[in-house]
Amino acid sequence: MANLSSVPVRRTVLAAALLFTSCATGGAGGGQVNQVGLPAPEITVQRISGKPVSLSNYRGQVVLLDIWASWCVPCKQELPMLDDIASRLHHRGVEILAVSVDQERENVVKFLGARGHWALTIAHDSKGEIADRLQPDKMPTSYIIDRQGIIRYVNYGFQPSDAQIIERRLADLAGDGGKHH
């Protein structure tokens, strides 16, 4: 699939993909190439605080990379649930990096304001480069990445029942939390 340079076009393609993608959650659904088993691409985005964060910063940890947007209705349910998971699993070496592809940073800040403190790391990718690299079929899409940087599971879309599946997969990958003392 060709790289798309504008968010409005990408949103149109994303909407079209939703029409042709099965409603099943988890696994490698939809029309995109199965990314499970492949190395996660190196990405660098800006935290909401303005500081850059790279996926490689998390090497050695289990990471959930979540692609979301403030205009995405399922994202509004998912993000607080992911934040709760981040709180519960952080001590086991699990990190959650939630990257918004909103064009306007202000929309992200407004969306986040209602909750106040977040345990997960929130970043903003106004240019949509991460979506161009990963080509998610649905919003949100979560990529579970193991300690070696390999994508082990992809959850396309979100339903509340997905939270238990995602947490179990993260916990299974985390094992003993990476502690080998």
Secondary structure by P-SEA (a helix, b strand, c coil): ccccccaaaaaaaaaaaaaacccccccccccccccccccccbbbbbccccbbbbccccccbbbbbbbbccccaaaaacaaaaaaaaaaccccbbbbbbbbccccaaaaaaaacccccccbbbbbccccccccccccccccbbbbbccccccccccccccccaaaaaaaaaaaaaccccccc
